[in-house]
Amino acid sequence: MNLYDQLGLDKGCTAGDVKRAYRAKAKRHHPDMGGAPEVFNRISIAYRTLKDNESRARYDYDGTIATPAEEQNKAVALAGEILVNSFRAAVSKLSPERMKTKNVMAFVRSEISTGRDKASESILTLQARVEQFEDMIARVKKKGQGPDYIKAALTNELFQTRLQLKSALTLRESWVLALDLLVDYSWKVDPLQDKEWIGLTGDFG
């Protein structure tokens, strides 16, 4: 099943095109209006996939429609890697003596928070680029017959950017999940500290 065909669109369509096409077809094929349930179901699947940049990028890449559970499993697995790598990065910056008296988990939290913030910035940049390519594709017009080289190039750039955005969204989710995982950890410090076991509230001093 070609999801673009279900909505009467091509790969260069914008998010607005997807929304408008879905509304028109859903109104015509809704079971309450006498439409066939299987047709309406295909239209709905196409809309749910193509309206979202992340799921659309994956569909464009390999033709599969990922379920939310599949994407969540990827993010969780990556979150574990992020947690371990952030711990390694944190302890690599501390001397053995400081690790005995400082809350290492607070340093780990700082590493993860920085990664999450960078991922969020990347998403904003990529979302702006997607919108820019969609706008350019909608504006460029070619007269006469023959290949439309400019639109083809822009469509390819849009496709690549959507793939990058998909990865960035999954990565940010993984950074957030890594912070959730970190809550279950604490760090034992030397008895000279006021508290022997310190969770995430310790300072960086």
HELIX and SHEET records of a PDB file:
HELIX    1   1 LEU A    3  LEU A    7  1                                   5    
HELIX    2   2 ALA A   15  HIS A   29  1                                  15    
HELIX    3   3 PRO A   31  MET A   33  5                                   3    
HELIX    4   4 PRO A   37  LEU A   50  1                                  14    
HELIX    5   5 ASN A   53  ASP A   62  1                                  10    
HELIX    6   6 PRO A   68  SER A   92  1                                  25    
HELIX    7   7 PRO A   96  THR A  101  1                                   6    
HELIX    8   8 VAL A  104  ARG A  139  1                                  36    
HELIX    9   9 TYR A  149  LEU A  182  1                                  34    
SHEET    1   A 2 TRP A 187  LYS A 188  0                                        
SHEET    2   A 2 TRP A 197  ILE A 198 -1                                        
END                                                                             
